[in-house]
Amino acid sequence: RCLRTKTQPLLCVRYMGPRGKRGKLRPSDIVRCELQCRRRLLELWDSGFFDGGFRSLPMVELPPEAKAAVTQGDIPRARAAVAVDNLVQPRSRLNGMDLVNALKEESWYFNQAVHVSQTAARTARFAEPTAVLHPLLKEVLLESLRSRGSSALENSDQLKLYSHQAEAIDAVLLNKQDVVVSTSTGSGKSLVYLTAIFDALLRREDATAILIFPTKALAQDQLRTLKDLAQALTARGVPEETLSIACLDGDTPGAERARVRKEARVVLTNPDMLHSHVLPQHIEYSRLLHNVCYVVLDEVHVYRGAFGANVCSVIRRLRRLVEVERTQEALQFVACSATVANPGEHLERLLGRSPPYVVARDGSPSGGHV
């Protein structure tokens, strides 16, 4: 609660957060207030505010109601968090090599930095996929990219993507290869498998896809993106049942699982659910398994060690069930990771197939960093 006037430079903040039994402040609440005070005082110290001595700290008289609260013990003395306005601006923060050099000049520094390298800024490289996408899908992608302010799509009807996106889409749609995309975080890796999946859904009435994520949180996050894209296609006349999307995990109720078996064409799941539920009941999931076009492995770098060995066995079981009666195109895998040093070798060992096509040359823009 603010107890100051507009002309006063201080804020006296009364603690209004959760309390313990009988309304008493808990030790954790007091510690939290102390940490806030210490952090603010350190900010003032770093900004040079106390160069003139501690007397330069502005003081303000508390209003009568605040004095009464302190007297009655409602506000512990020296426990209120304060925020200071209109003070001297802190010194400019050091970035990049200047920060590293400043740390090396400190008295406590003794060769703690083992290796320092500087990466220059990178401009975006654009390219148009050679593969012919479904007209409705291309229209939706153009609208989505324009809404995000892509400079490459201004006054143009050509779908210009980052070069690694276009390269990976061509490898999936034209060359029919397994692909692993290993580019930086936020470079649009998910657009590769989203484009391939929705293009297959729009062209084939029975096509399905399975997206495997290491955690339920990642699956739920990607589910929103899929539904937004499906909603845009539905607004252009595509039937909703053609773009049926569902998330299958341990929290999925029984009625929703029955709907997944009967209707879902895109299923987001995790290795544990695939191992314990889908593969043991492969007869019930035969529609999904026998028509699957793409299997997506996101964050593929997580699958290493004992967990990776387990997932490796699950993938081989999935391949056996899918390929045993497969009469159409071969099953394709699309993997993504931003933090794997050997993406091709890693995915080859994980799938037990021939080496995949590796897309590692990043076409997205990036600022220089140390």
C-alpha positions in Angstrom: 0.0 0.0 0.0 1.5 3.3 -1.1 1.7 5.9 1.7 3.4 8.7 -0.1 2.4 11.8 -1.9 3.6 12.6 -5.4 6.2 15.1 -4.1 7.9 12.5 -1.8 10.9 10.6 -3.2 10.2 7.4 -1.1 7.7 4.6 -1.1 6.8 3.1 2.2 5.3 -0.3 1.3 3.3 -2.2 3.9 3.4 -6.0 3.7 0.1 -7.2 2.3 1.1 -10.7 1.2 0.1 -14.0 2.7 0.6 -14.5 6.4 0.9 -17.4 8.7 -1.6 -18.4 11.4 -3.4 -15.6 13.3 -2.1 -13.1 10.7 1.5 -13.2 11.9 4.4 -12.6 9.6 6.4 -15.8 9.0 10.2 -15.9 9.1 10.2 -16.5 5.3 8.2 -13.3 4.8 10.7 -11.3 6.8 13.6 -12.8 4.9 11.9 -11.9 1.6 11.5 -8.3 2.7 15.1 -8.1 3.9 16.4 -9.5 0.6 14.4 -6.9 -1.3 15.9 -4.1 0.9 19.4 -5.4 0.5 19.0 -5.7 -3.3 17.8 -2.2 -3.6 20.6 -0.8 -1.4 23.2 -2.6 -3.5 21.7 -1.1 -6.6 22.0 2.3 -5.0 25.6 1.6 -4.0 26.6 0.5 -7.5 25.0 3.6 -9.0 27.2 5.8 -6.9 24.3 7.2 -4.9 26.2 6.9 -1.6 29.4 8.6 -2.8 28.5 11.7 -0.8 28.1 9.6 2.4 25.2 7.8 3.9 23.5 11.0 4.9 22.6 11.5 1.2 19.8 8.9 1.7 16.6 10.9 1.6 14.3 10.5 4.6 10.6 11.1 4.7 8.2 11.4 7.6 5.6 8.6 7.8 2.0 9.6 7.7 0.1 9.4 11.0 -1.7 6.1 10.1 1.7 4.5 9.3 3.2 5.7 12.6 0.2 4.1 14.4 0.7 0.9 12.5 4.4 0.8 13.5 3.6 1.6 17.1 1.0 -1.2 17.3 3.4 -3.7 15.9 1.6 -4.3 12.6 4.7 -3.3 10.6 7.9 -4.6 12.1 10.6 -2.1 12.5 13.3 -2.2 9.7 11.3 -4.9 7.9 9.4 -2.8 5.4 10.6 -2.9 1.8 11.3 0.5 0.3 11.6 1.6 -3.3 13.4 4.8 -4.2 12.4 7.0 -7.1 14.1 9.9 -9.0 17.6 8.8 -8.1 20.8 9.0 -10.0 20.8 6.6 -13.0 23.1 3.7 -12.6 26.3 3.4 -14.6 25.9 1.8 -18.0 26.1 -2.0 -17.9 29.0 -3.8 -19.5 28.4 -6.2 -22.3 30.4 -8.7 -24.2 34.2 -8.6 -24.0 34.1 -5.4 -21.9 32.4 -7.4 -19.2 34.9 -10.2 -19.4 37.8 -7.8 -19.3 36.3 -6.0 -16.3 35.9 -9.3 -14.4 39.6 -10.1 -15.2 40.6 -6.9 -13.5 38.9 -7.8 -10.2 41.2 -8.7 -7.3 39.5 -12.1 -6.8 40.0 -13.2 -10.5 42.6 -16.0 -11.0 42.2 -17.5 -14.5 38.6 -18.8 -13.8 37.7 -18.1 -17.5 39.1 -21.2 -19.2 38.1 -20.2 -22.8 36.6 -17.0 -24.3 35.4 -16.7 -27.8 33.4 -14.0 -29.6 30.8 -14.8 -32.2 29.9 -12.1 -34.7 26.4 -11.0 -35.6 24.6 -12.9 -38.3 22.1 -11.6 -40.8 19.1 -13.6 -41.9 19.3 -15.6 -45.1 16.0 -16.3 -46.9 15.0 -18.9 -49.4 11.9 -20.3 -51.0 11.1 -24.0 -50.7 11.3 -25.9 -54.0 8.5 -28.2 -52.9 5.0 -27.2 -54.0 2.9 -26.8 -50.9 -0.9 -27.0 -50.7 -2.4 -23.6 -51.7 -4.4 -23.2 -48.5 -1.4 -24.1 -46.3 0.8 -21.6 -48.2 -1.8 -18.9 -47.8 -1.9 -19.5 -44.0 1.9 -19.5 -43.7 2.1 -16.3 -45.6 -0.5 -14.6 -43.4 1.2 -15.9 -40.2 4.7 -14.7 -41.2 3.3 -11.3 -42.3 1.6 -10.9 -39.0 5.0 -11.4 -37.3 6.5 -8.6 -39.4 8.8 -10.7 -41.6 10.7 -8.2 -43.8 11.1 -10.8 -46.6 7.4 -11.1 -47.3 6.6 -7.4 -47.8 4.6 -6.9 -51.0 5.4 -10.5 -52.1 3.4 -13.6 -52.6 6.4 -15.9 -52.5 6.9 -17.9 -49.3 10.4 -16.9 -48.3 11.5 -18.8 -45.2 14.9 -18.9 -43.4 17.3 -20.9 -45.6 17.5 -23.8 -43.1 13.7 -24.1 -43.0 13.5 -24.2 -46.8 16.3 -26.7 -47.0 14.7 -29.0 -44.4 11.2 -28.8 -46.0 12.6 -29.8 -49.4 14.5 -32.7 -47.8 11.3 -34.0 -46.2 8.7 -33.3 -49.0 10.9 -33.8 -52.1 13.7 -36.2 -51.1 11.5 -38.2 -48.6 14.4 -38.4 -46.2 14.7 -38.5 -42.4 15.8 -35.1 -41.3 17.3 -33.6 -38.2 17.3 -29.8 -37.8 20.1 -28.6 -35.5 19.9 -24.8 -35.4 19.8 -22.2 -32.7 17.0 -21.7 -30.2 14.1 -19.6 -31.7 15.2 -20.3 -35.3 11.8 -21.8 -36.3 12.7 -25.5 -36.3 9.1 -26.5 -35.6 7.9 -24.9 -38.8 9.6 -27.7 -40.7 7.5 -30.5 -39.3 4.3 -28.4 -39.1 4.5 -27.7 -42.8 5.1 -31.3 -43.7 2.3 -32.6 -41.4 -0.4 -30.2 -42.5 0.6 -30.6 -46.2 0.0 -34.4 -45.8 -3.3 -33.9 -43.9 -4.6 -31.7 -46.7 -3.5 -34.0 -49.5 -4.4 -37.4 -48.0 -7.6 -38.3 -46.3 -6.1 -41.0 -44.1 -2.7 -39.5 -43.3 -1.7 -39.3 -39.6 1.3 -38.0 -37.6 2.8 -38.7 -34.2 4.7 -36.0 -32.4 6.9 -37.2 -29.5 8.0 -34.8 -26.8 10.1 -35.6 -23.8 7.7 -33.8 -21.4 4.0 -33.1 -21.2 4.7 -29.4 -20.9 6.4 -29.2 -24.2 3.6 -31.2 -25.8 0.9 -28.8 -24.4 2.9 -25.8 -25.6 3.1 -27.1 -29.2 -0.5 -28.2 -29.1 -1.6 -24.5 -29.0 0.5 -23.8 -32.1 -1.0 -26.7 -33.9 -4.5 -25.7 -33.0 -3.9 -22.1 -34.2 -2.8 -23.3 -37.5 -5.7 -25.7 -37.8 -8.1 -23.0 -36.9 -6.7 -20.8 -39.7 -7.2 -23.6 -42.2 -10.7 -24.3 -40.9 -11.6 -20.7 -41.5 -10.7 -21.2 -45.1 -13.2 -24.1 -45.6 -11.2 -27.1 -44.5 -13.4 -29.5 -42.4 -12.6 -29.7 -38.8 -12.4 -33.6 -38.8 -9.7 -33.3 -41.4 -7.5 -31.5 -38.9 -8.3 -33.4 -35.7 -5.5 -32.8 -33.2 -5.2 -34.4 -29.7 -2.7 -34.7 -26.9 -2.3 -38.2 -25.4 -0.6 -38.4 -22.0 -1.2 -39.7 -18.5 -3.7 -37.0 -17.8 -5.9 -37.8 -20.8 -9.3 -39.1 -19.6 -10.7 -42.3 -21.0 -13.3 -40.7 -23.2 -10.7 -38.5 -24.9 -8.5 -41.6 -25.4 -11.3 -43.3 -27.2 -11.7 -40.2 -29.4 -8.0 -40.3 -30.2 -8.2 -43.9 -31.3 -11.2 -43.2 -33.6 -10.7 -39.6 -34.9 -7.4 -38.0 -34.2 -5.0 -37.5 -37.1 -2.3 -35.7 -35.2 -1.3 -37.0 -31.8 1.1 -35.4 -29.4 2.5 -37.8 -26.8 5.7 -38.7 -24.9 7.9 -41.8 -24.9 6.5 -43.2 -21.7 2.9 -43.0 -23.0 3.9 -44.6 -26.3 5.6 -47.4 -24.4 3.0 -48.1 -21.8 -0.3 -47.4 -23.7 -0.1 -47.0 -27.4 2.2 -49.8 -28.5 0.7 -52.5 -26.2 -2.7 -51.6 -27.6 -1.5 -51.4 -31.2 -4.6 -53.1 -32.5 -6.9 -50.4 -31.1 -4.5 -47.8 -32.5 -4.2 -49.5 -35.9 -5.8 -46.6 -37.8 -3.2 -44.2 -36.3 -0.2 -46.4 -36.7 -0.8 -47.9 -40.1 -1.4 -44.5 -41.7 1.3 -42.4 -40.0 3.4 -40.4 -42.4 5.7 -38.5 -40.0 7.1 -39.2 -36.6 8.5 -36.1 -34.9 11.1 -36.2 -32.2 11.5 -32.8 -30.6 14.4 -31.9 -28.3 16.1 -35.1 -29.5 19.2 -34.3 -27.4 17.3 -35.3 -24.3 17.3 -39.0 -25.5 20.7 -40.0 -24.2 22.1 -42.4 -21.5 19.7 -44.9 -20.0 16.7 -42.8 -21.0 17.9 -42.6 -24.5 18.5 -46.4 -24.6 14.9 -46.9 -23.5 13.5 -44.5 -26.1 15.7 -46.2 -28.7 13.9 -49.5 -28.0 10.5 -47.8 -28.1 11.2 -46.3 -31.5 12.3 -49.7 -32.9 9.0 -51.2 -31.6 7.1 -48.4 -33.2 8.9 -48.9 -36.5 8.2 -52.6 -36.5 4.5 -52.1 -35.9 4.2 -49.4 -38.5 6.3 -50.9 -41.3 5.1 -54.5 -41.0 1.9 -53.9 -43.1 2.9 -50.7 -44.7 2.0 -50.5 -48.4 2.4 -46.8 -49.0 5.3 -44.4 -48.7 8.0 -45.2 -46.1 7.8 -43.8 -42.6 9.8 -40.6 -42.2 11.3 -39.1 -39.0 11.8 -35.4 -38.4 14.0 -34.5 -35.4 14.9 -31.1 -33.9 17.4 -30.0 -31.4 19.4 -26.8 -30.6 22.0 -28.3 -28.3 23.4 -31.5 -29.9 27.0 -31.6 -31.2 26.5 -34.6 -33.5 22.9 -34.5 -34.7 23.3 -37.0 -37.6 25.1 -39.7 -35.7 22.8 -39.2 -32.7 19.6 -39.7 -34.7 21.1 -42.6 -36.7 21.8 -44.5 -33.5 18.5 -43.6 -32.0 16.4 -44.8 -35.0 18.6 -47.7 -36.2 18.3 -46.5 -39.8 20.5 -45.1 -42.5 22.1 -41.7 -41.7 19.5 -38.8 -41.8 19.8 -35.6 -43.7 21.4 -33.0 -41.4 20.4 -29.3 -41.5 22.8 -27.4 -39.3 23.5 -24.2 -41.2 21.4 -21.6 -39.4 19.7 -19.0 -41.6 18.0 -17.0 -38.8 19.4 -13.7 -37.7 21.5 -13.5 -34.5 23.3 -10.8 -32.6 26.9 -11.2 -31.7 27.7 -12.7 -28.3 30.6 -13.9 -26.2 
